[in-house]
């Protein structure tokens, strides 16, 4: 009988039974199985990687059938670790395993999209104007037309366009902007190059070639820990996750490893089998707490207080009462503790001043080169010495920039004294600022004098100018700062741990809520383990500490603990900061590609925090003043004004970059200079002094001084990272917003001194917003043009991470779906159209570029002793010394495409390098000519081609020491000239190794040790930051050349942060003005608003993925404590409203006992595109997590021109912190989904 008929008799069939009737044998049709077989069948498997900012960098198998991706699984062929270590694989997480859903989902962007209103105006303009630039001008110069399409942003209305049309409009807008306002009015934002470095380079290369501005990301995301540059002169360098396995004591402090470091969490659990103790420090009961032996729960934002108390215990028991030889030797050799600090006289006491320099002493201790940058100590014989290694030895001479214990003048071996106690000339009363007695009402305080006087041993020295000064050591200052009594009858030092003097365990208990016994126990265990193992104690730290306003105090607290215990630079020990996939391992090979340094130098870079603070007019609503941030010992008259004033001063002194740079088109300056018979540089200097040219930041509301075009790619700026979201909507985009507060003019606040105030801020500053994405994100909704980009399975690229030592490919397993293209092809197409459209408008132009004083260059020695402002007449304007460098760049605009698609001649003329060292690249360029072939004609004739993304990848791999052994040896040799020590042995065994793109497609490849980084890629030791500093005696790139615990810059001292202090969270003053103002009848309560990283997405990616939405609650949620929920009448899953003066959002409540009272958490980043009703406060669609945040920059992060405190792109600068924010929470009364008639129309903002 047929199988077809059998299906109707299925339940009547009887077959042979077995197993006592429990089983039955039937002959049935199994064709249904074919559906499953066909679903999981595949024609081929291709290796790729998820190019998402999770730091995972996981290698995946992509299964392809009939040209479609069917599924993915983890690769398991990583190179093996050494026998005593677990392997890295399998690496992956549930989010990554769901990625293939995106490729063919309804969320996928398939075609170029343009806002309908803009398209209609563009097509009409093209009929009237044959020239695309004139057509664009006719739209954007008509205020009504411009306002019309800007108001539609975020309101839908996209229609399908073509690549030809969008490229022409984009190019026309760019040409118009460059010609009319200047190239620095065109900007681009894209984050974290390491996750897909060629894709990042695509847009950055285009922008750099036309003179546009590349915006930073690491500082803007608040992934940058400023304490790292401050202490080590390094942006961030951390151990790979495998090195956790070498540790014997781990504190996971504010880092939720199993949730946010899922691929690496196995190392954390595996090391426990070896007996390693693990401690979790989190205010809420996070997932990491389940994996640890002990959980400490300090009140959020008070971590520095607990770290200070632990440091108090460590110094008392392991440095003073029972000194450990390992610790003593470590801090003497590898920290600035032996260095001398001058004491400044105050009214009845002294204050710690700047570090003593060789130039302060008679004959400069025999130092002729940079004596003002050479720190001084006293050796065991009581002699004054300028020991090797300080930054003065780095520049202008060779062979003495090392950490050998030698006198920098004679070369004789010398041992430095740590303390002056016992050899002092007198005991001095020295004042230390104390901030723990006041602050926000929502945090605990311990009232003490705001200046604490401690007794310190001091010596009196005769100075070169004939005067005398008292000096002490950083070691002595540190002991006093931690409140440690050393037999000097210091009333402000503690007699026991139970005293509530500053920074004791008893004091910390009152601030943090953590029992003092736990603080003492963990400190003892951590230090004792470090002593017995020579530094194998580790702290894993993350966003939980780094997203606070005083984040550097939190981090310096932990760093000090590690330094006191000799952990930094030792395998299994040290500081493991994981926030953001910042480790772009082949960095020096990538930079010339990304910033077009092969064709022209320098590129325009801008720190995004200052950029968005200025141009989204968040400064107009600032509630924090400099006065409340200053040390009680500071002269407040020197620090008047608004926080934006400090940023403007920093720009004009050359500390921070600016964008736009000057209040005039930089292309005009060279023309005017030529008319005046002057060089562009001299003309600019003269004009700045006269005031005929000003910095654009001084007049941000002037229509000529704000950005005009913005590219966003590889980012969800308006749905994930855009702190101050509602301000961006109003001031950058000109669309409806939810701002609830009043600006300084309306509230009568303190207005800026340096910045011109206008009563009505300028809305809708951006003329064109272009976003590249593979899915329709929140940023796409607010853009004017959306370009569909290839997914991570449809393009060729590369990926690296700080979590493992391998370099991975992204591979085009299938062709880009529909009309999508890779980022490289998209920007190549725009560059080509730009080259065509610019003819007749732009030719060969001289562009005047201002460049801040750069870290890792000789210019970082610009301002050695004090702060002087040329505009106030305190010094002359000297480019690169007291002001930014002023440079000229020759741009050939019609050749933009030719330059984009070829490697320029500067790689041979100037060479390559990074972090202060350089080497010749002739042989690498010869190789690239063979690999990529050469241009046959045109402006780039004879140069290696960059036609494809693989060509670009080969350029990176060939030029980088991390992937080319020959370059690695050259790089180590270049460093050896500075140190006087041979380091080439670290790479000679890999000299013949050259990693190609096809190599990494076959298997992940381990990179080669490079002086770009401070650890080793070795078969015998896992990567750990600071390893080469400790074991190769290479100095840290700081003032002293050592780990810098004392920050002696004038601003650091006057803001009270030269040494570690506890600073409570700031009061943002964002809730009282709105609480009860628009009541809905339900109770309201102010809670601290935190945005930790979530479980169901990587930032906003995957948050709209159906698989993840199904596994989670789906849509926006806010966690809160049971106590707070009860007070507010809220039950689990109720709709709630969260708001403050910055804006409002709607979400469902998750009520949980794991959340402490007074705190609420909205996991970052939940978009406004899924399951979001309207807000009762704003009468608009509820906002995102950043709708209730606003940036408040910190002046100490603006410092520059001073050794390690000098600007570098993503290295140092203002950061986008947001965890000090408070919100009002209440239960919603009416849930309005805004789906009625008319809600899809553009409406006036609710006033």
C-alpha positions, 0 to 999 in steps of 0.5 A, spaced: 500 500 500 502 507 498 505 511 503 500 516 502 494 512 504 498 509 510 499 516 513 491 516 514 492 509 518 497 511 522 494 510 529 491 504 526 497 501 525 500 495 529 507 493 529 511 488 532 512 490 540 519 489 544 521 491 551 515 488 554 511 492 550 514 499 551 517 499 544 513 498 537 516 497 530 513 500 525 514 502 517 512 509 516 514 514 511 520 518 514 520 523 508 518 529 514 525 528 516 528 531 509 525 538 511 530 538 517 536 535 513 535 540 508 535 545 513 542 543 516 545 541 509 551 545 506 555 546 500 561 549 504 564 552 510 567 559 511 571 562 517 568 568 519 568 573 525 562 577 529 565 584 528 561 587 534 564 590 540 564 585 545 571 584 545 570 576 544 573 576 537 570 569 536 572 564 530 565 561 527 564 556 522 559 559 517 555 554 513 553 556 506 547 552 501 545 555 495 549 561 496 545 562 503 547 562 510 544 557 513 547 556 520 553 557 524 557 554 529 564 555 533 570 554 530 575 549 534 581 549 531 585 555 535 593 554 535 593 550 542 596 553 548 602 550 552 600 544 556 599 547 562 594 551 560 586 550 558 585 552 550 582 558 548 576 554 544 570 554 544 569 561 543 562 564 542 555 566 546 548 565 544 548 572 541 553 570 536 550 564 535 543 568 533 547 572 528 545 569 521 537 570 523 539 578 521 541 576 514 534 575 511 530 578 517 525 583 516 530 588 520 535 587 514 536 593 510 536 591 503 536 598 498 539 605 499 534 609 503 533 616 502 528 621 506 522 622 502 522 629 503 529 630 501 528 626 495 523 630 492 527 636 493 533 633 491 530 631 484 526 638 483 533 641 484 536 637 479 531 639 474 533 646 475 541 645 476 545 641 472 551 642 477 549 637 483 553 642 488 548 648 486 542 643 486 544 641 494 546 649 495 539 651 493 536 646 498 540 647 504 541 655 503 533 655 503 531 655 511 524 653 510 526 647 505 532 645 510 527 645 516 522 641 513 526 635 512 530 636 518 524 636 522 522 629 519 528 626 522 526 620 526 519 620 523 519 615 518 518 617 511 524 613 507 523 611 500 528 606 496 533 610 492 539 608 488 546 608 489 547 613 483 543 618 486 545 617 494 552 617 492 551 624 488 547 627 493 552 625 498 558 627 494 555 634 492 553 635 500 561 634 502 563 638 496 559 644 498 561 644 505 568 643 504 568 649 499 563 653 503 565 652 510 571 648 510 573 640 510 573 640 518 565 641 518 565 634 515 565 629 520 565 621 521 563 617 527 565 609 527 567 606 534 572 600 535 576 599 529 579 592 532 572 589 531 572 590 523 578 594 522 578 595 514 571 597 515 573 602 520 578 604 515 574 605 509 570 611 512 576 614 516 580 614 509 575 617 505 574 623 511 582 624 512 583 625 504 578 630 504 580 633 510 574 631 514 574 630 522 574 623 525 571 623 531 574 618 537 570 613 540 573 610 546 573 616 551 566 617 548 564 610 550 567 611 557 571 605 555 577 609 556 580 609 563 584 616 564 587 612 570 591 608 565 594 614 561 595 618 568 599 612 571 603 608 565 602 613 559 598 607 555 591 608 553 590 601 555 594 595 555 591 588 559 592 581 560 589 576 555 584 572 558 588 566 558 593 569 563 587 569 569 589 562 569 596 564 572 593 568 577 592 565 584 588 571 587 583 574 583 578 580 585 573 581 579 571 588 581 565 591 577 566 586 571 560 581 570 565 576 567 560 570 565 555 575 562 559 580 558 566 576 557 562 570 556 567 566 551 573 567 556 569 566 562 571 558 562 578 561 564 575 564 570 572 558 572 577 553 571 583 557 575 578 555 581 580 548 580 587 550 581 585 553 588 585 560 586 581 564 590 576 569 587 572 575 590 566 579 587 565 586 588 559 589 585 553 593 588 548 588 586 548 580 586 550 580 579 552 573 575 559 574 577 558 573 584 555 566 583 562 564 581 566 567 587 568 565 594 566 571 597 561 577 595 563 584 597 557 589 595 559 596 596 554 602 595 555 604 588 560 609 586 564 608 592 569 603 590 575 608 591 573 609 598 574 601 599 580 601 595 583 606 599 582 602 605 585 596 602 591 600 601 591 603 608 591 595 610 597 593 605 601 599 606 601 598 614 602 591 614 606 589 608 610 596 607 611 599 614 610 594 620 613 588 616 616 590 610 616 585 604 623 585 600 619 584 594 614 589 595 620 594 597 624 593 591 618 593 586 616 600 588 623 603 589 625 600 581 618 601 578 614 606 581 615 614 582 615 613 589 623 615 590 622 621 586 622 628 590 616 633 590 617 640 592 613 643 598 609 650 597 608 654 603 601 656 604 598 659 610 601 655 616 602 649 612 605 646 606 602 643 600 605 638 595 607 641 589 610 639 582 616 634 582 623 636 583 627 637 576 634 637 575 633 644 572 631 646 579 638 644 582 645 648 581 648 645 574 642 641 573 646 635 576 650 635 569 644 634 565 644 638 559 638 635 555 631 636 557 633 638 565 626 640 566 624 634 564 628 629 569 626 627 575 630 627 581 631 622 587 636 621 593 640 615 593 642 610 598 649 615 599 644 621 600 646 624 594 642 627 589 641 623 582 637 624 576 636 616 575 635 613 568 628 613 565 625 619 566 621 622 560 627 627 559 632 621 557 627 619 552 627 625 547 634 628 544 639 623 547 640 616 546 641 610 550 639 612 557 631 611 557 631 605 561 630 602 568 637 600 570 638 603 577 643 608 574 645 615 575 643 618 569 649 623 569 655 618 571 652 611 569 654 609 576 649 604 579 645 607 584 639 605 589 634 610 590 631 612 597 624 611 598 623 615 604 626 621 608 624 619 615 630 618 619 635 623 614 630 629 614 632 636 616 625 637 619 618 635 620 613 639 615 606 640 616 603 638 609 596 639 607 591 634 603 585 635 600 579 631 603 572 631 599 569 625 603 565 630 608 560 633 603 556 631 596 550 628 594 545 627 599 544 620 596 550 618 599 554 617 605 559 622 608 564 622 614 565 629 616 572 631 617 576 637 615 576 639 608 584 640 609 587 634 613 594 636 615 599 630 616 606 630 618 612 629 613 619 628 613 623 633 609 629 636 606 631 643 605 635 644 598 638 650 595 635 651 588 639 654 582 635 661 583 639 661 589 632 660 593 631 654 598 625 649 598 623 643 602 622 637 598 619 630 600 618 623 596 612 621 593 613 615 598 612 619 604 606 623 601 603 616 599 604 614 606 601 620 609 595 621 604 593 614 606 593 616 614 598 612 616 602 614 623 609 613 622 611 615 629 611 623 628 605 624 632 600 625 626 593 627 629 590 625 622 593 619 622 589 612 625 592 609 631 588 603 629 583 600 623 577 602 628 579 609 627 574 613 623 580 617 620 580 618 613 581 612 609 581 607 614 577 600 614 572 603 619 571 610 615 570 606 609 565 602 612 561 608 613 562 610 606 561 603 602 557 599 607 562 593 607 564 591 614 571 593 616 573 586 617 571 584 610 576 589 607 581 588 612 581 580 610 581 581 603 587 586 603 591 581 607 589 575 603 591 579 596 597 582 599 600 576 602 598 572 596 602 577 591 608 577 596 608 569 596 607 569 588 611 575 586 605 579 584 600 573 582 594 577 584 589 580 579 584 585 579 579 584 573 575 591 572 570 593 568 564 599 566 562 598 573 567 603 576 569 606 569 562 610 568 562 614 574 564 622 573 570 620 578 572 614 574 580 615 575 579 615 582 576 609 582 581 606 578 587 609 581 585 606 587 585 599 584 592 600 581 595 603 587 593 596 590 596 592 585 603 597 585 603 596 592 603 589 591 608 588 585 603 585 581 603 590 575 608 586 569 607 580 572 604 574 569 598 572 573 597 579 576 596 586 575 590 590 572 585 587 567 580 592 564 575 590 559 571 595 557 570 595 549 574 591 544 580 597 544 586 592 542 587 593 535 593 589 535 596 591 528 595 598 529 601 601 526 600 597 520 592 600 520 594 607 521 596 609 514 591 606 511 585 609 516 588 616 516 591 616 509 598 617 512 601 614 506 598 620 502 598 626 507 599 628 514 596 629 519 589 627 519 584 631 523 582 627 529 577 630 535 575 627 541 567 626 541 566 627 548 568 635 547 565 635 540 558 632 542 558 636 549 559 643 544 555 641 538 549 638 541 549 644 546 549 640 552 553 645 555 547 650 555 544 646 561 550 645 565 549 644 573 556 642 575 561 648 576 569 648 577 568 651 583 565 645 587 570 640 583 576 644 586 581 642 591 579 646 598 587 648 597 586 651 590 586 659 588 579 659 586 580 665 582 584 662 577 579 657 575 573 661 574 568 660 568 563 654 566 566 647 564 566 649 557 571 654 558 576 649 560 575 646 554 576 652 550 582 654 554 585 647 553 584 647 545 587 654 544 593 651 549 594 645 544 592 640 549 585 638 546 583 638 539 578 642 536 572 641 530 571 645 527 578 648 528 577 655 526 572 660 525 573 661 518 574 656 512 581 653 513 582 653 505 581 660 505 587 662 510 592 660 505 589 664 500 589 670 504 596 669 507 598 669 500 595 675 499 599 678 505 605 675 503 606 671 509 606 663 510 599 660 512 602 658 519 605 665 520 598 668 518 594 664 522 599 666 528 598 673 527 590 673 526 589 669 532 593 674 536 589 679 533 583 676 534 581 676 527 581 669 527 578 665 533 577 658 535 570 656 532 569 653 539 569 660 542 562 661 538 559 655 537 552 658 535 555 662 530 552 658 523 559 657 520 562 654 526 558 647 527 559 641 523 554 640 517 555 633 514 556 627 519 557 620 517 556 614 522 558 607 520 559 601 524 555 604 530 548 606 533 550 613 535 543 615 536 540 608 539 546 606 543 552 611 545 549 618 544 549 620 551 545 626 552 540 623 546 535 628 547 539 634 546 542 631 540 535 630 537 534 638 538 540 641 537 544 637 532 538 634 528 532 639 529 527 634 530 522 633 536 525 631 543 524 630 550 528 635 554 525 637 560 530 642 563 531 650 562 538 652 559 542 657 563 539 663 560 532 661 562 534 658 569 539 664 571 545 660 571 553 661 570 554 663 563 561 661 560 566 666 559 570 664 553 564 662 549 559 667 546 552 666 549 546 667 545 539 666 548 536 662 543 541 656 541 541 653 534 537 647 532 538 642 527 546 644 525 547 638 521 545 639 514 546 631 512 546 625 516 548 619 513 548 612 516 551 605 514 548 599 517 545 592 515 539 593 520 534 598 521 537 601 527 535 608 531 540 611 528 538 610 521 531 612 523 534 619 524 538 619 518 537 622 512 540 617 507 541 610 510 546 605 506 545 598 506 552 595 508 554 587 508 554 583 514 559 580 517 558 574 513 558 578 507 565 582 507 572 581 508 575 584 514 580 583 520 578 582 527 583 582 534 581 583 541 585 584 548 582 577 550 586 573 546 593 573 542 590 571 535 588 575 529 581 573 525 578 574 518 571 576 517 570 572 510 565 573 505 562 567 505 556 569 501 555 575 496 552 581 500 544 580 499 540 585 495 543 591 494 548 591 500 555 593 499 561 592 504 563 598 507 570 599 503 566 598 496 561 604 499 566 609 501 570 607 494 564 609 491 563 615 494 570 617 493 569 616 486 563 620 485 566 626 490 572 626 485 567 627 479 563 632 482 568 637 485 571 639 479 570 646 478 569 647 485 575 644 488 582 643 485 589 642 489 588 646 495 592 648 501 588 646 508 591 649 514 590 644 520 591 645 527 594 639 531 594 638 539 601 637 542 601 629 541 603 624 546 609 619 544 612 625 540 618 630 542 612 635 543 610 632 549 615 636 553 612 643 551 610 645 557 614 643 563 613 647 569 606 651 570 600 653 566 600 659 561 595 661 557 597 666 551 591 669 550 591 672 557 598 675 555 602 670 560 606 667 554 607 668 547 603 664 542 608 659 539 605 653 535 606 646 538 609 649 545 604 654 548 598 652 542 596 647 537 601 645 532 599 649 525 600 645 519 599 645 512 596 639 508 596 639 500 590 636 498 588 634 491 581 633 491 579 631 484 584 625 485 581 623 492 578 616 488 585 615 486 588 616 492 583 612 496 585 606 492 592 606 492 598 606 497 601 613 497 608 615 497 609 617 504 610 610 506 617 610 502 619 617 503 617 618 511 616 611 513 612 608 518 612 607 526 608 608 532 608 610 539 614 614 538 619 610 534 619 609 527 622 605 521 623 604 514 618 601 510 621 600 503 622 593 503 614 592 505 612 597 500 616 593 495 612 586 497 605 590 497 607 592 489 607 584 488 601 582 492 597 588 490 599 590 483 600 597 481 596 603 478 598 603 471 597 611 470 594 617 473 596 621 480 598 614 483 602 611 477 606 606 480 603 605 487 600 599 490 593 598 489 587 598 494 582 596 490 579 591 494 578 590 502 583 584 501 588 589 498 587 593 504 588 587 509 594 586 506 597 593 507 595 592 514 598 585 515 605 587 511 606 594 515 605 591 522 610 588 526 605 584 529 604 580 523 610 581 519 616 578 523 621 583 519 618 589 521 617 587 528 625 586 528 626 593 525 621 596 530 625 593 536 631 595 534 628 602 533 626 602 541 633 599 542 636 606 540 632 609 545 633 604 551 641 603 550 639 595 551 638 590 545 630 588 545 631 585 538 631 578 541 624 578 542 622 577 535 628 574 531 625 567 532 619 570 528 623 574 523 621 570 517 614 570 519 609 574 514 602 573 516 597 573 510 590 574 509 589 567 506 593 564 512 588 567 517 582 564 513 585 557 514 586 558 521 587 564 526 594 566 527 598 568 533 601 575 533 608 577 534 611 581 540 611 588 538 614 594 542 607 597 540 605 593 546 607 592 553 607 585 553 610 579 550 606 574 545 610 568 547 610 560 547 612 560 555 608 566 558 601 569 557 600 576 554 600 581 560 601 588 560 607 591 563 611 585 562 616 588 558 617 594 562 618 590 568 623 584 565 626 588 559 627 595 563 623 599 558 620 605 561 613 607 562 611 613 557 610 617 563 614 623 566 618 619 571 619 613 566 615 609 572 608 608 574 606 615 576 602 615 582 603 622 583 600 627 578 604 633 579 601 637 573 598 644 576 591 642 574 591 635 577 594 639 584 589 644 584 583 639 583 585 635 588 587 629 585 595 629 585 594 623 589 589 618 590 583 621 594 575 619 595 571 623 591 563 622 592 559 621 586 557 628 583 550 632 584 547 632 577 541 636 580 537 633 574 531 631 579 528 636 584 526 641 578 522 635 575 519 631 581 512 632 581 511 637 576 507 633 571 504 628 576 500 622 574 497 621 581 502 615 582 508 616 587 515 618 585 522 617 587 529 619 585 533 613 584 541 612 581 540 610 574 546 605 572 546 602 565 550 596 565 552 591 559 546 586 558 545 579 557 541 579 551 545 583 546 552 586 545 550 594 546 544 595 541 546 589 536 542 583 537 537 587 542 532 587 536 534 579 534 527 575 534 531 569 537 534 574 543 527 577 544 524 570 545 529 568 550 528 575 554 522 579 556 523 583 549 523 590 549 525 595 554 526 593 561 528 597 568 531 593 574 529 596 581 529 593 588 523 590 592 523 596 597 523 601 592 518 598 588 513 597 594 514 604 596 512 606 588 506 601 588 510 597 582 509 590 581 514 586 576 512 587 569 508 594 570 509 599 565 514 605 568 516 612 566 523 614 568 525 621 567 529 627 569 530 634 566 534 631 560 528 627 558 524 621 559 523 613 557 518 608 558 519 601 560 517 595 564 519 594 571 523 588 573 523 587 581 528 583 584 531 582 590 538 582 587 538 590 586 539 594 592 535 600 595 536 606 591 539 604 585 535 602 578 539 599 572 537 599 565 541 595 561 545 598 555 543 599 550 535 598 549 533 601 543 526 605 541 524 601 535 521 595 539 515 595 544 515 602 546 509 606 548 509 613 549 511 617 555 506 621 559 511 626 560 513 628 553 507 625 549 512 622 545 514 615 543 518 613 550 526 614 549 532 610 550 537 609 556 540 615 554 534 620 554 535 621 561 543 622 561 547 628 559 555 629 559 559 633 564 566 633 562 572 633 567 577 639 567 583 634 569 581 630 563 583 636 558 590 637 560 595 636 555 602 638 553 605 634 559 608 628 558 603 622 559 598 627 560 598 629 552 593 628 547 592 622 543 586 619 539 582 615 544 588 616 548 586 621 553 581 626 553 574 628 556 570 622 557 562 620 557 561 618 564 553 617 566 553 613 572 552 619 577 545 621 574 539 620 578 532 619 575 525 620 577 521 613 577 513 612 577 508 607 575 505 609 568 497 611 569 496 610 561 499 606 556 499 610 550 502 606 544 501 612 539 498 608 534 492 612 532 491 616 526 496 622 525 501 619 529 505 618 523 505 626 521 511 631 523 508 635 529 511 640 533 515 638 539 511 639 546 513 645 549 
